[in-house]
Amino acid sequence: MKDLRQQFELESNITTAVHLDYQVLRQVRSLRQQLNSIRERVRERPLVESITALDQKLQGLEGNEERGTFLSTPQGRSLARLNVGLTTLLAAVDSADVSPTTQQLTTFNNVKNALDQQLANWDQIKRTDIPAMNLQLRQSGLSMLNPESGAVIEQRWHSAEKAVGED
């Protein structure tokens, strides 16, 4: 029974981390789409350079899901790679009704630490980079960025799923 409790606790922690990572990943992707849309309409070189710099910063945070090193490089610590790593870890932990191994617990702690760092990076971008970019956009008469738009879309999707399931 203790084994199953430990397994359940680790699976719950991994699931929470996957959900949080995915929420932020959607927000980052949405923000990058907004930046690309705005960049197409901008002609002032300094603003284009600012948009490109912020997009590159976000690209590093987002990363991609392609196979590669995991945790040992900045790309391996990106939100996309962490999401893949957490999902893979969840499958491994869930594969048998036994207590998690020391390696699985260590891996989760390492991934959680990397995720915490990326969440801190995202918070920093939202506190400093986005307001600075929005000021430039407003001064140029352009629409401002909404970093929460990815979360809004996901909330609407979950609301729609609940409504369908309630029939």
N, C-alpha and C positions, 0 to 999 in steps of 0.2 A: 504494500500500500504506500509506503514511503517513497518507493521508486516511482510510482505513478504520480504522486504529488510533485516530486522534483521535476519530472518530465512535463507535467502540466504547467508548472510555474515557468519553466524555461520557454516552453512553447508560447505561453501567454506573453512573456516579455519580448520574445522575438516578433510575435504578431503585432504587438504595440509599436515596436521599432520599425517594422515594415510599413505599417500604416502611416506613421509620422514621416518617415523618409519619403514615401510616395506622395503625401500631401505637399511637402515642400518641393519635391521634384516637379510636380504638376504646376506649382506656382512659378518656379524658375522657367519651365518650358513656356508657360503662358507669357511671362514677362519678355522672354527672348522673341516670341512671335510679335508682341507689341512693338518691341524695338525695331525689328526688321520691317514691320509695316510703316513705322514712322520714318525710318532711314530712307525708304523709297521716295518719300515726299520732300526730304530736306535737301537744300542746296548749299547752305552755309557750311563751309569746311570745318570750322571749330566744333559745330554741333555734330556733324557727321563723325568727327574724331572722338568726341565724348560718347556718342552712342556706340561706336565700335569698341571703345575701351570697356564700357560697361558690359556689352555683349560678350566680350572675351572673358571677362571676370565671371560672368554667369555660365559661360560654356565650360570653364574649368570646374565650377561647382557642380554643374549637371553631369558632365562626363558622358560616357556611352556604355552600352551593355555588352560590347564586344569582349570576347575572351582576352585575358591578359593578366598581368600581375594584379594581385589583390592585396590591398593594405600597404604594400611596400613602396608604392609610388604615389604621387599626388593623383594621377589618373585612377589608380587602384583604390583611392579613398574618396572618389567622387560619389555623388548621390546615386547615380545609376548603378555603379559597381557595388556599392554597399547594399542596394536593394536586391541585386542578384545574389550577393553573398548571404544576406539574411534569409532569402527564400530558399537557397540551397541548404543552409544550416537547418532551417525549419523542417525540410524534407528528411534530412538525416536524423534529426532528433525524433521525428514522428514515425520513423521506419520500424521501430520496435518498442514494445511496452516495457522498457527498462529505464533505469536511472541514467541521466545524461553522463557522458564520459567527461573526464577532466579536460580533454582537448576541446570538446563541444562548449563547455563552460568558459574556457579560456578564449576560444574564438569569439563567442558572443560578447565577452567583456571587451575584447580588442575592437570588434566592429562597433559596439556601443560607444566606446571612446571616440572612434573616428567619426561616427554619426554626430555625437555631441559637438565635436569641433566644427563639422560642416554646418550644423544648425546655428552655432555661434557666428560662423562666417555669414550665413544667410541673414541673421538678425542684424549684423553690422551693415550689410548691404542695404537692408530695408531702412535702417536708421540714418545712414549717411549718403550713400550713393544715389538711391532713388529720389530722396528729397532734392538733392542737388541737380539731378537730371530733370526732375519735374519743374524746377525753377527755370532752367534753360528752355525747356519746352514751352512753358507758359509765356516766357519773354518772346518766343518766336511765334506765338499764336497757335501752337499745336496742342493736341490733346495730351493730357498727362498719363503717366503710367499707373496701372493699378496692380500692385503685386499680389493682391488677394483674389484676382479674377479666376485663377485656376481652382482655388478652394470653393468659390461660389458655384462654379460649374459642377464640381464634384458633389456639393451639398444638394444642388437641384437634382442631380442624377439619383442620389440616394433617396431623396424625397419621392421621386417618380417611381423608384423601385418599390418603396413601401406602399405607395398608393396602388400599384398594380397588384401587389401581394395581398392587399386588404379586401380584394373582391370576393 
